[in-house]
Every structure is written in C-alpha cells, then in structure tokens.
Amino acid sequence: MIKKISTTLIFIIAILTTVNGQNFQNLDFQQKCDSAKTELCYWDLSWGGKKSVTTEIIDGKSVIAISGENENSVCFVEQEANSSDTTRVKILSISSFVKSEGIMGKGAGLNIGLYDSDGILIATKDMGGFYSVDWITGTNNWKQYAIAIVCPKETEKIKIGMILYGKGTVWFSDFEVKTTPIDDRKPSKLALQYISSACDIIVNNSLVRDSINISSLKEIALKIAGPAKKYSDCFLAVNYLLESLRPFGDHHSFFMSAAEMKNWKNEGSQVSKIEFPTYKGIDSCGYILVPPFHGGNAKLMTAYADSLQKGIQNLSNSKIKGWIVDLRQNTGGNMEPMIAGLGPLFSSEKLGSLVDVNGKSDSWYYKDGRYYGDGYKGWIVSKPIKLTSFLPIAVLTGNQTGSSGEVVAISFIGNSNTKSFGQPTWGLTTGNGSFELKDGSQIFLASTIMTDRNGNQYTASINPDFLIEDKTNTNTDEIMDAAIKWIFNTKSKSTNR
C-alpha cells in the first residue's frame, strides 16, 4: 500500500510539472546570462535592440522591462520549448502581471505561437486579434493578463513571449504557463448550444465544408468549451473550429467577439487605425494611394470615400495624362468606402460578384456616387463627381494586396483603358460572410468566391497584366516607372458620363 501511494504521488508531481511548466524555464526571470541579449537565460530577443530590454528588481521580484523609442518600435522577447504531449489536444495558457508607462502605438501584451514538426506556424495568439480592445496602452499599475490557445495534436514546438509595439515602457513579472487537458471535460448546456450554432454555420456555408469532418471537430470543440458558464468561455472553441479550416485552404475566416464588433462599428480597428488616402501628381499622372480600411463606422466610411473623390477631382483639374491607383499596401478590411471613393474611375455599374457554395451570386455596384449590392441599397458619398473622359488607369498590386484590397483590384478587371502592374496579390480571394452568434459575436467565414464583372472566378493570387519585379531595396520604383510609361503610350477615351 505504501509503495502504491508513493508511485501515485510521483506520477501526480510529474503531471503537475508538465502542466504548469510545459518545459519552459526561468519564468521568474532569476537566472542571468551575460551572453543573452535579454540578460536572461532561455529568453531570446527576436525583435528590437539590446538596449530595449533590461532586468530590474521591483518589490523584491525580478522583472523584465521592455522600452520603445517611437510608435513604430517593435520588441519581442520569447522562448521556445518542445510540446510535452503530442498525443492529445490541450489548452495552453500564459499569464503575467504587467505594468506600463506612457505606451503609445499598437500596445504591449503576451504572445503564443504553435509550430508543427516542420517548423511551420500552426496558430498564433496574442493580445490583439482583428479588432481587439485588449492591447495594453497608456500608463497602468500592476495587473494580471492572460491569453490561451488550443494546441492540436500536431503541435511540436511552442513559443511564448512578451511584446511591445510602440513607444513607452512595459514591465512583466510572475510569468506562468499552464496546460489543461480536455479529455474529461463535459460541455454545459450553454456550450452545447453555442458550439452547435457555430458548427451549423460552418457546415452550411464554408467553402471547405466538403473537406472537413465536422462531427470530429465539434466533439473536440465541445470539450474545449467544457463547463462554460458564459459565452466568452466558448470563444476559444470557436477559434479552434476556424483554425481547423486552415489545412484545407481557408486562410481567411476569423471570429470577432461582441466587444470587438462594437469597437469595429464605433471606432474602427484599435490594431490598425484608419489611414486616409493620399494623392499627388507624378510626372503628369494622378497618383492615388489607397490604404486599407479596417472599420465599420458610417461617418468614417463616408469621410474616407469623400477624400478619395476629392482627390480624384483635384487631380483631374490639373490636366493629368492618366491615373495610378496604388493598392500595394492595401491589406483589406471594409471594401465599401474603397469602391465608393474610386467610383468615378469605373467604366461600368457592375464591378464584380461573390458566389457562394450553392452558386448564388451577390454583386457589388457603383453608380452616381452610390455604392450598393444585390438586395442592399447601399449609401452615397457626400458630393459625387463625374469625369468627362476615361484617361488610362494603371493599377499597382503586390503581395500585400489582400482580401478587400483584392476586391478593388478585381473591380478594375475589364475596366475601360485599364491595366495592372506589379506582383501577384496576396491570394485571399474569398469573400467573408458574416454570421451572428447568440451573444452578438460574429463568425466571418470564407463562404464565397470572388468573380470579376465578366464572371471570371479568382481562387488564388491575382496576376497583374504586367509582371514587374519589386525591387524594394533600391531607390527606384520600377513598377511605378512601368505604369507611367504605359500611360504615356496610351490614349484616353471619351465618355458620356
């Protein structure tokens, strides 16, 4: 009997060591290493200068401090460990007490990255998200923060870290790692209802629905949600469902909590602040930089579209020879203000369509200042303008042109007197339908395929008409030069608009 108890105790101690340690070391920041840029054993500096990371003693505890000189500074401290168990799905969470002073920019927080045996990133989790309200900004006293992620069986390596995107100083202490097996977790009634709704949305609308085993995914998701008492306890399981679509080609779907939706509608993305279009004359051509638009605020959408049309009007008055529409930095977001603002440059009312898994088509249009869709009356810019001629239009694309940025590129395919230049686009050419869950959170699911105004489908990167090498490390912009040369060799066309 005594021998049996001793064996059992040893087993429990081993499990607790794995669960709470996950093979990570120096979580209390006590072990110093002069050879490490962070001055801490096992902790690496992936981004940032050596002087941006220091160790301090505060209230008798060893803490790590990260500082940034400007809002564009990036410093990332991390360590890597092998997964302690590759035979089952588990929940990994990390936490730390954090104090901040004068953080400006994107903010500070925690990070987890999961990798397979080939070193390929499986999933990542940080304090961000698509429209997160969780980044640490400003000046705050000590507070504990935590993030969690689901580790699938194929997880071989795990990276954990602390990040500062921006200016100011942030301190971390009492770092903890915990792993929770899900095998014996039983779903509550709330979990069953919430996860069932999410699975129904996926199986009825996902472009990859025929490639997945929804029953198997649902079984695991229910265990992840487990004894959920509130809707937010199910969010990790919903994210797991969407991450499980990645191996089958869906790299576009994402989840937004009700709080993130509110932020998106009211303020735009906290992660990516609204940047307005810019325009100028370049070699007698009208150059327009069209940035992404991450938000759903109606006033900001109108202001963005108005700024585009005002720029088009001002450039047109300067007697330019053609247009250059630069989408190379446009990673997507909300397509509506982009299309509405560029409306005067389009030669037809119908610009493209989204086709769902059942073959139903939903098109988008622009006419006389109004953006609209099939069954959607849309909205109109403040002061719509019209152009009297179709000057040559050069559209510039690159590998950052993604999602709604690709919608804009597709809207110009088949356009009068228009050619594209640069590199292939990102390849997020699926439309994300929005599907609301019971608490107001939404699944943005890759449920449609983009087509141009002539019905041609795009299921991967969009190739430009003229493929030009992007020499970003040189002082010359060969893509821009090629576009200008084409404009000067192309005649304008009259229009009755």
C-alpha positions in Angstrom: 0.0 0.0 0.0 2.8 2.5 0.9 4.6 1.7 -2.3 1.5 2.3 -4.3 0.9 5.6 -2.7 4.5 6.7 -3.3 4.2 5.8 -7.0 0.9 7.7 -7.3 2.4 10.8 -5.7 5.4 10.7 -8.1 3.0 10.4 -11.0 1.0 13.4 -9.8 4.1 15.5 -9.3 5.3 14.7 -12.8 1.9 15.7 -14.3 1.9 19.0 -12.4 5.4 19.8 -13.5 4.3 19.2 -17.1 1.0 21.0 -16.8 2.4 24.1 -15.2 5.9 24.2 -16.7 5.4 22.9 -20.3 9.2 22.5 -20.3 9.7 26.3 -20.2 12.4 27.7 -17.9 13.3 30.8 -16.0 9.8 32.1 -15.8 10.6 34.1 -12.7 13.5 35.9 -14.5 16.0 34.9 -11.8 18.7 33.2 -14.0 21.0 35.7 -15.6 23.1 35.1 -18.7 25.6 37.7 -19.9 25.7 36.1 -23.3 21.9 36.6 -23.9 20.7 39.9 -25.4 17.9 39.9 -22.8 20.5 39.2 -20.0 18.1 36.3 -19.0 18.8 32.6 -19.6 16.4 30.9 -22.1 14.8 34.2 -23.1 15.7 35.4 -26.7 15.3 38.8 -28.3 13.6 38.2 -31.6 13.0 41.9 -32.5 14.4 45.0 -31.1 17.8 46.3 -29.9 19.7 45.0 -26.9 19.2 48.3 -25.0 15.4 47.9 -25.4 15.3 45.1 -22.8 16.6 45.3 -19.2 16.0 43.4 -15.9 15.1 45.1 -12.7 14.2 44.2 -9.1 10.9 45.7 -8.0 9.3 44.8 -4.6 11.9 42.0 -4.2 10.9 40.4 -7.5 12.9 40.1 -10.7 11.1 41.7 -13.6 11.8 42.3 -17.3 11.4 45.8 -18.8 10.8 46.5 -22.5 11.1 50.0 -23.9 10.3 51.5 -27.3 11.6 54.8 -28.6 8.7 55.6 -31.0 5.3 54.4 -32.0 6.7 52.1 -34.8 9.2 50.4 -32.5 8.9 46.6 -32.1 10.4 44.5 -29.4 9.6 40.8 -28.9 11.1 38.7 -26.1 10.4 34.9 -26.4 11.5 31.4 -25.6 10.8 28.1 -27.2 10.1 24.6 -25.9 9.1 21.2 -27.3 5.5 20.3 -26.7 5.2 18.0 -23.6 2.4 15.8 -25.2 1.7 15.3 -28.9 -0.9 12.6 -28.4 -3.9 14.8 -27.4 -5.5 18.2 -27.8 -4.9 20.6 -24.9 -5.4 24.2 -23.9 -2.2 26.2 -23.3 -2.5 29.5 -21.3 0.1 32.0 -20.2 -0.2 34.9 -17.8 1.9 37.7 -16.3 1.5 40.7 -14.1 2.1 43.8 -16.3 2.8 47.4 -15.5 3.0 50.1 -18.2 4.1 53.7 -18.6 3.3 56.0 -21.5 2.6 53.3 -24.0 1.7 54.8 -27.4 1.1 52.9 -30.6 -0.3 49.5 -31.0 0.5 48.4 -27.4 2.0 45.7 -25.3 1.0 42.2 -24.4 1.6 38.4 -24.5 2.1 36.0 -27.4 1.9 32.3 -28.1 3.0 30.6 -31.3 2.4 26.9 -32.2 4.6 25.0 -34.8 4.5 21.6 -36.3 7.4 19.2 -36.9 8.5 21.1 -40.0 8.6 24.4 -38.2 5.5 25.7 -39.9 3.3 28.0 -37.9 0.0 26.3 -37.0 -1.6 29.0 -35.0 -0.8 32.1 -33.0 -2.5 34.1 -30.2 -1.7 37.5 -28.8 -3.4 40.4 -27.1 -4.5 41.6 -30.5 -6.9 39.9 -32.8 -8.6 41.6 -35.7 -10.3 44.5 -33.8 -9.1 43.8 -30.3 -9.7 46.0 -27.3 -7.1 44.1 -25.3 -3.7 45.6 -26.1 -2.1 47.4 -23.1 -1.7 51.1 -23.8 -1.1 54.2 -21.7 0.0 54.2 -18.0 -1.3 51.4 -15.8 -0.4 49.8 -12.5 0.3 46.1 -12.0 -2.5 43.9 -13.3 -2.5 40.2 -14.3 -3.2 39.5 -18.0 -3.7 36.1 -19.6 -4.2 34.6 -23.1 -5.0 31.0 -24.1 -4.8 28.9 -27.2 -5.8 25.3 -28.2 -2.8 23.1 -29.1 -3.7 20.5 -31.7 -2.0 17.1 -31.6 0.4 18.1 -34.4 2.0 20.8 -32.2 5.7 20.0 -31.8 7.1 23.3 -30.7 5.6 26.2 -28.7 6.9 29.8 -28.4 5.8 32.1 -25.7 6.7 35.8 -25.4 6.2 39.4 -24.4 5.8 42.1 -27.0 5.9 45.9 -27.2 4.6 47.5 -30.3 5.2 51.2 -29.8 6.7 53.9 -27.5 7.0 53.7 -23.8 8.0 51.1 -21.2 6.3 48.0 -20.0 7.3 45.6 -17.1 6.5 41.9 -16.8 6.6 39.7 -13.7 5.3 36.4 -12.3 5.1 34.8 -15.7 3.2 31.5 -15.6 2.5 28.7 -18.2 -0.3 26.2 -17.7 -1.6 23.3 -19.9 -5.0 21.9 -19.4 -6.0 18.6 -21.0 -9.6 18.5 -22.4 -10.2 14.7 -22.5 -12.6 14.6 -19.5 -14.3 18.0 -19.9 -18.0 17.8 -20.4 -19.9 20.6 -22.2 -22.5 22.6 -20.3 -25.9 23.4 -21.9 -24.7 26.8 -22.9 -21.6 25.3 -24.5 -23.6 22.8 -26.4 -25.9 25.5 -27.9 -23.2 27.9 -28.8 -20.8 25.4 -30.4 -23.6 23.7 -32.2 -24.6 27.1 -33.8 -21.0 27.7 -34.8 -20.7 24.2 -36.4 -24.0 24.7 -38.3 -22.7 27.9 -39.7 -19.5 26.2 -40.9 -21.1 23.1 -42.3 -23.8 25.1 -44.2 -21.6 27.9 -45.6 -17.8 27.2 -45.6 -16.1 26.8 -48.9 -14.2 23.8 -47.5 -17.2 22.2 -45.9 -16.8 19.0 -48.0 -13.2 18.5 -46.9 -13.7 18.6 -43.1 -15.2 16.1 -40.6 -17.5 18.5 -38.7 -18.6 15.8 -36.2 -15.0 15.2 -35.1 -14.3 19.0 -34.9 -17.5 19.5 -32.9 -16.6 16.8 -30.4 -13.3 18.5 -29.7 -14.7 22.0 -29.6 -17.3 20.9 -27.1 -14.6 19.6 -24.8 -12.7 22.9 -25.2 -15.7 24.9 -24.2 -16.4 22.4 -21.4 -18.3 23.7 -18.4 -18.8 27.1 -20.0 -20.9 29.4 -17.8 -20.8 32.5 -20.1 -20.5 32.9 -23.9 -16.9 34.2 -23.7 -15.9 30.8 -22.3 -16.8 29.4 -25.7 -14.6 31.8 -27.8 -11.5 29.6 -27.6 -13.5 26.7 -29.0 -14.9 28.7 -31.9 -11.4 29.9 -32.8 -10.3 26.3 -32.8 -13.0 25.4 -35.3 -11.9 28.2 -37.6 -8.2 27.4 -37.2 -9.1 23.8 -38.2 -10.1 25.0 -41.6 -6.6 26.3 -42.4 -5.1 23.0 -43.6 -7.9 22.7 -46.1 -7.2 26.0 -47.8 -9.2 28.5 -45.7 -6.8 31.1 -44.5 -9.3 33.9 -44.4 -12.1 33.1 -41.8 -11.9 34.7 -38.4 -14.0 35.4 -35.3 -14.9 38.7 -33.6 -16.4 38.9 -30.2 -19.3 41.2 -29.4 -16.9 43.7 -27.8 -14.7 43.7 -30.9 -17.7 44.2 -33.1 -18.7 47.2 -31.1 -15.2 48.6 -31.4 -15.2 48.0 -35.2 -18.6 49.7 -35.7 -17.8 52.7 -33.4 -14.2 53.4 -33.7 -12.6 51.2 -36.3 -9.7 48.9 -35.5 -7.6 49.7 -32.5 -4.9 47.5 -34.1 -4.9 49.4 -37.3 -6.1 53.0 -37.1 -7.9 54.5 -40.0 -5.5 55.8 -42.6 -6.9 58.1 -45.2 -6.0 58.0 -48.9 -3.3 60.3 -50.2 -2.8 61.7 -53.7 -0.4 63.8 -55.7 0.8 64.4 -59.2 3.8 62.3 -60.5 5.1 63.1 -64.0 1.8 64.5 -65.2 -0.1 61.4 -63.8 -2.6 61.4 -61.0 -1.2 59.1 -58.2 -3.7 57.8 -55.6 -2.5 55.7 -52.6 -5.5 53.6 -51.4 -4.8 52.2 -47.9 -6.8 49.5 -46.1 -9.9 50.5 -44.2 -10.5 48.5 -41.0 -13.7 49.6 -39.5 -17.5 49.9 -39.9 -18.2 53.5 -38.7 -20.6 55.1 -41.2 -19.1 58.6 -40.8 -15.5 57.4 -41.2 -16.6 55.3 -44.3 -18.1 58.4 -45.9 -15.1 60.6 -44.9 -12.7 58.0 -46.5 -14.8 57.8 -49.7 -15.2 61.6 -49.8 -11.4 62.1 -49.5 -10.8 59.7 -52.5 -13.4 61.5 -54.7 -12.0 64.9 -53.7 -8.5 63.7 -54.6 -9.8 62.5 -58.0 -11.5 65.8 -58.7 -8.4 67.8 -57.7 -6.1 65.7 -59.9 -8.5 65.8 -62.8 -8.5 69.6 -62.7 -4.7 69.6 -63.0 -4.9 68.1 -66.6 -3.2 64.9 -65.9 -2.5 62.3 -68.6 -3.6 59.2 -66.6 -4.3 57.6 -63.3 -2.1 55.5 -61.0 -4.1 53.6 -58.3 -1.7 52.1 -55.8 -3.0 49.0 -53.9 0.3 47.6 -53.0 -0.1 48.3 -49.2 -3.9 47.6 -49.2 -4.3 44.5 -46.9 -8.1 44.8 -47.0 -10.8 45.5 -44.4 -14.1 47.1 -45.5 -14.5 47.2 -49.2 -17.4 49.7 -49.3 -15.5 53.0 -48.8 -12.8 52.0 -51.2 -15.2 51.2 -54.0 -17.4 54.2 -53.4 -14.4 56.5 -53.3 -12.9 55.2 -56.5 -16.3 55.1 -58.2 -15.6 57.8 -60.8 -12.8 55.7 -62.3 -15.1 52.7 -63.1 -16.5 52.3 -66.6 -19.4 50.1 -65.7 -22.0 49.9 -63.0 -21.5 46.3 -62.1 -17.9 45.7 -60.8 -17.9 42.1 -59.5 -19.7 39.4 -57.6 -19.4 37.0 -54.7 -20.6 33.4 -55.4 -21.5 31.2 -52.5 -21.3 27.4 -52.1 -24.8 27.0 -53.5 -24.0 29.0 -56.6 -25.9 32.1 -55.5 -24.3 35.3 -56.8 -24.3 38.7 -54.9 -22.8 41.5 -56.9 -21.4 44.9 -56.0 -22.0 48.1 -57.9 -21.2 51.8 -58.2 -23.4 54.5 -59.9 -23.6 58.2 -59.4 -21.9 58.3 -56.1 -23.7 55.3 -54.6 -22.2 52.0 -53.6 -24.7 49.2 -53.4 -25.3 45.5 -53.8 -27.9 43.0 -54.7 -30.6 43.5 -52.1 -28.6 46.2 -50.4 -29.5 49.8 -51.1 -26.0 50.9 -50.0 -25.1 54.5 -49.4 -23.9 57.6 -51.3 -20.8 59.9 -50.9 -21.4 63.5 -49.9 -20.6 65.2 -53.2 -20.4 62.7 -56.1 -18.2 63.7 -59.0 -18.2 62.6 -62.7 -15.3 62.5 -65.1 -15.7 63.5 -68.7 -13.1 61.1 -70.1 -11.5 57.7 -69.4 -7.9 58.5 -69.0 -5.6 55.5 -68.9 -5.6 53.8 -65.5 -2.7 51.8 -64.1 -3.5 49.7 -61.0 -0.5 48.7 -58.9 -0.6 45.4 -56.9 1.8 43.4 -54.7 1.8 40.5 -52.3 0.3 42.7 -49.5 -2.8 43.4 -51.7 -5.2 41.2 -49.9 -8.9 40.5 -49.2 -10.9 43.7 -49.8 -7.7 45.1 -51.5 -8.2 42.3 -54.0 -11.8 43.2 -54.3 -10.7 46.6 -55.5 -8.2 45.1 -57.9 -10.9 42.8 -59.3 -13.2 45.8 -59.7 -10.8 47.2 -62.2 -10.5 44.0 -64.3 -12.4 44.6 -67.5 -12.5 48.3 -66.9 -12.0 50.6 -69.9 -8.5 51.7 -70.6 -7.1 50.0 -67.5 -4.1 47.7 -66.9 -2.4 46.3 -63.8 1.3 46.3 -62.9 3.4 44.8 -60.2 3.4 41.5 -58.4 0.6 38.9 -57.8 -1.7 39.7 -54.9 -1.9 38.0 -51.5 -4.4 35.3 -52.6 -7.3 36.0 -50.1 -9.8 36.0 -52.9 -12.7 34.6 -50.9 -15.5 36.7 -49.5 -16.2 36.5 -45.8 -19.8 36.3 -45.0 -20.8 37.5 -41.5 -22.8 35.1 -39.3 -24.0 36.3 -36.0 -24.0 34.1 -32.8 -26.4 34.4 -29.9 -24.3 37.0 -27.9 -23.7 39.3 -30.8 -20.3 37.9 -31.7 -19.8 37.0 -35.3 -18.0 34.5 -37.4 -16.6 35.9 -40.6 -16.5 32.8 -42.7 -14.8 32.3 -46.1 -18.1 31.4 -47.8 -17.9 33.0 -51.3 -15.5 33.2 -54.3 -14.7 36.5 -55.9 -15.5 37.0 -59.6 -15.0 40.0 -61.9 -17.7 41.9 -63.8 -17.5 39.3 -66.6 -18.0 36.3 -64.3 -14.3 35.1 -64.2 -13.6 33.4 -60.9 -10.5 34.0 -58.7 -9.5 31.3 -56.3 -5.8 32.3 -55.7 -3.5 35.2 -56.2 -4.5 37.7 -59.0 -1.7 38.1 -61.5 -1.2 41.6 -62.9 -1.3 42.3 -66.6 2.4 43.3 -66.5 4.5 41.4 -64.0 7.3 43.7 -62.7 10.0 42.8 -60.2 9.5 44.6 -57.0 13.0 46.0 -56.0 12.0 47.4 -52.7 15.6 47.8 -51.5 16.5 50.2 -54.3 15.8 53.9 -54.8 13.9 53.2 -58.0 10.3 52.1 -58.2 10.3 50.1 -61.4 6.6 49.2 -61.1 5.7 52.9 -61.0 8.0 53.6 -63.9 6.4 50.9 -66.0 2.9 52.3 -65.2 3.9 55.8 -66.2 5.5 54.6 -69.4 2.3 52.7 -70.3 0.1 55.7 -69.5 2.2 58.0 -71.8 1.8 55.5 -74.7 -1.9 55.0 -74.2 -4.6 57.4 -75.5 -7.6 58.5 -73.4 -11.2 57.6 -74.3 -14.3 59.8 -74.3 -17.3 59.0 -72.1 -20.9 60.2 -71.9 -20.9 60.1 -68.1 
